């Protein structure tokens, strides 16, 4: 396994915390900050394309934060790793739950209801499933996978690649599987 | 890929769009993006990223095909 010194010598990860935070906010931006341009662009295109496609398929409804017993959105744990979507979802959840606590108050989520949890009294969740059919589940899967992939990207921005450099080939000759160290 | 994804988004709305063989198309961007990003987080060199992405992509396809075969087999007994 490559040592810490090797990483620092071969690959300048700059400020790892900032790089990880930037990647969490927008996939691939932490890599751009580190000067790993082509990799940053690849990560940005792949993860953003998956996330936006998923969001678009489900009419923007598949990403929301809700941890109520009646609507426990466990998929948000994966979606959370795309920070630029997670932050508005968490804010919306807090705003809507606060409004729900006051029965005199009408529920008005921010940003036109984007990333807001469904209104249980109006049966919005059931309506979304009726409106979007399997696209709702497919959109959820796409955004969930995009979030999980960004978790790998955050790790890569903070610690460098898991098997760094040209470890499994010396002068173009491939080593056998047993010889390749992590 | 972006153009393919935009086509995928507007393939149609309603259960009929997800009931035919077309639903297999939704697997392609998932496999491509997953294998590329996973390969990218393991290596820094593009040649190795490409090899790793191909390896992971093939594994994902084989795994999905196995799950599909098991599900298909089970459906015969139901």
Interface residues (C-beta under 8 A of the other chain):
Chain A: X11 X36 X38 X39 X42 X43 X45 X46 X47 X49 X50 X53 X56 X57 X132 X133 X134 X135 X138 X141 X142 X145 X146 X149 X152 X153 X155 X156 X160 X161 X162 X163 X164 X165 X166 X168 X169
Chain B: X1 X2 X5 X8 X9 X13 X14 X15 X17 X18 X23 X26 X29 X30 X32 X33 X34 X36 X37 X38 X40 X41 X42 X43 X44 X45 X46 X48
